[in-house]
Amino acid sequence: MTVPSAPRAYPESYYAGAHWGPRRESPEECARRAGTFLNMLATCDPLLANWNKLPKPRKGRKVPLMPPDLPTLTEAFRRGVNRDSGGPPIEELGWTVSAYNDGAGSNFVSVRMQCGGYVGCSTDNACLLSLPYPGKNAERILAASVLTEVVRGMAVAWEPDWAVVMSRAHRDMDDEEGKADIWVGWVTYLARHWGTVPPLPAPVRVEPVEDKGTLIVLTPERFTVANPEHVALSRRVRELLARAGLVKPLQPPP
């Protein structure tokens, strides 16, 4: 009889995301924010310092975006307008630019910047940054000190309502438990208008981002769902934030 092998355990993969509601902005305004973000990202780690935009369709030469050049970024956002196939631009849905670093394989990183949408609650203005898979560079980048600066850059450049760094496994766990208005991850940012962050238990670290909002860092070591203490801490922090009215508690799925 053949004994089935144990399922392969894959390392957790991580991402950073900033989200905000409807905000009408021109391609030039989006380009200024993107330039600020890319410059701040470059100071976090060398792997995050070189970015290229691939033209649509994804053929032809790469378009370097570093160092950020306002006319180049403005044109990139203008060309990234939403539209129906063959139809006119739908400017109220905003502008989108996707870019890729010079890494390959486990060192590949991408960023998607969508801003300027103003049609209502259905608009998801966001900046989404994939992070490298486990490897030499990931060991360096997937550290609380580096990712705190990544989220700080998102907060300063995009002025989002909230932002987070978390593993996809952690996000999926939250999705299975229920729905809420935001995710609380390894590093979480809440804008000032969201409310005042209450005292949180050790080892959680709380620090301001200029006058814009607050960063919450759950653990100094890498957060992983394989550690039950990390998961319990995440749930406790969400509970305290919910009591303070900063986030909605998770609602059981229907």
Steps between C-alpha positions, in 0.01 A plus 500: 500500500629844409507744789399848388765759560431793729386816323782733423518800732546819303648808668266791556507777242447863597371821345440863594186688409364852554132580439294819489158612388388720212744783433503683169856562384660574165769283340756762604384492862518121500846520344625730778376256763653206312835679474503566874412137571760351266770724646409400855481134396852519357637596841353187659710242311702473175253242365232771514708769331461424127163498326389462140161537341413243237293649217162359397492245356793356692734507205774737404755685704477570869437856612732591793323686780807565716597758589138621490437749222173694524428519122572126455283399796223738396489349153502151650194579712326674212546188287377290791148639487218248529297448185270249341651310210529750219294753694570845642696551822304457825682762701278468807648152557845648538846424364716190541872433462666163563875469534757227555845490651815358341482178703416155368362189664472538876637855470220620272288779648210691347300808592156609378398862557138597439384848593268781398178295504201693627182314400397400853537215743567250220832672423807336649788742478797295612873443489587129512857380537595133472801398707772246412455133573728336757863525402804712577332830421176405669683428823626857490179670387247302704603671820286726717749787471492495116128442459416774748680742267320356196163571663623840617581581136150393396346717771703812414468469122142378452331622820281188514224422748691188603791282397632159596785254462390143551544152364245367256443207736408745776264687269336174391457403866317826566285445192399156628407639842283779364491842341616834633569844360880467518764236567727522804838354405861481609532876432182707484449872434184690593444858384449766765135548407443130575530572873740475794686171541451364856775350716600162358673204668870421473683434274286724279669828402301811414652809338376809313548576131549878498153647563333254264429191708636211704710192433434179696770230490385173656833324549869586456559156349335378181127445547387155388172310530707195594555666838178478708622781726521731199147409390364551852673839523355608166150409615547678832619819331208492255263456795648803680487711182140395447409601857655840431287532187795495260410181316192289472521159669513198274152389403444123467464400135141424391 
